[in-house]
Amino acid sequence: MPWNHSLAQGEKGEKLSIGIFIDDGVVAPHPPIVEALRRVRDDLVSAGHEVIDWEPMDHQQAIEVIVSLIQSERDYDINALLLVETVFVRCRG
């Protein structure tokens, strides 16, 4: 959806529902980022929008699943591709 400034400011009287999360439980943002996200949430609420504190899925579990899928063939496909890459051939000596 393209950005609509008048809609975001509540000028048209339309209310948006916006989900926001600050920390995914794996990587915590730096304090200035947390403060900025809280300010954005407060500004959106002040503009009349609904802000939903979204609880993201377990990202650590997702990372573990992805890594297990990638490593299921012991990186054979990746290593086969890297063997022909000029940069990696030079690194091998």
HUMONOR-V606660 format. One record per backbone hydrogen bond with DSSP energy under -1.0 kcal/mol. NH is the residue of the N-H (numbers start at 1). CO is the residue of the C=O. If there is no record, write none. Layout:
[[NH | CO] [NH | CO]]
This chain:
[[8 | 4] [9 | 5] [10 | 7] [11 | 6] [18 | 50] [20 | 52] [33 | 30] [34 | 30] [35 | 31] [36 | 32] [37 | 33] [38 | 34] [39 | 35] [40 | 36] [41 | 37] [42 | 38] [43 | 39] [44 | 40] [45 | 41] [46 | 42] [47 | 43] [48 | 45] [49 | 44] [50 | 16] [52 | 18] [54 | 20] [59 | 57] [62 | 58] [63 | 59] [64 | 60] [65 | 61] [66 | 62] [67 | 63] [68 | 64] [69 | 65] [70 | 66] [71 | 67] [74 | 71] [76 | 73] [79 | 75] [80 | 76] [81 | 77] [82 | 78] [83 | 79] [85 | 82] [89 | 85] [90 | 86] [91 | 87] [92 | 88]]
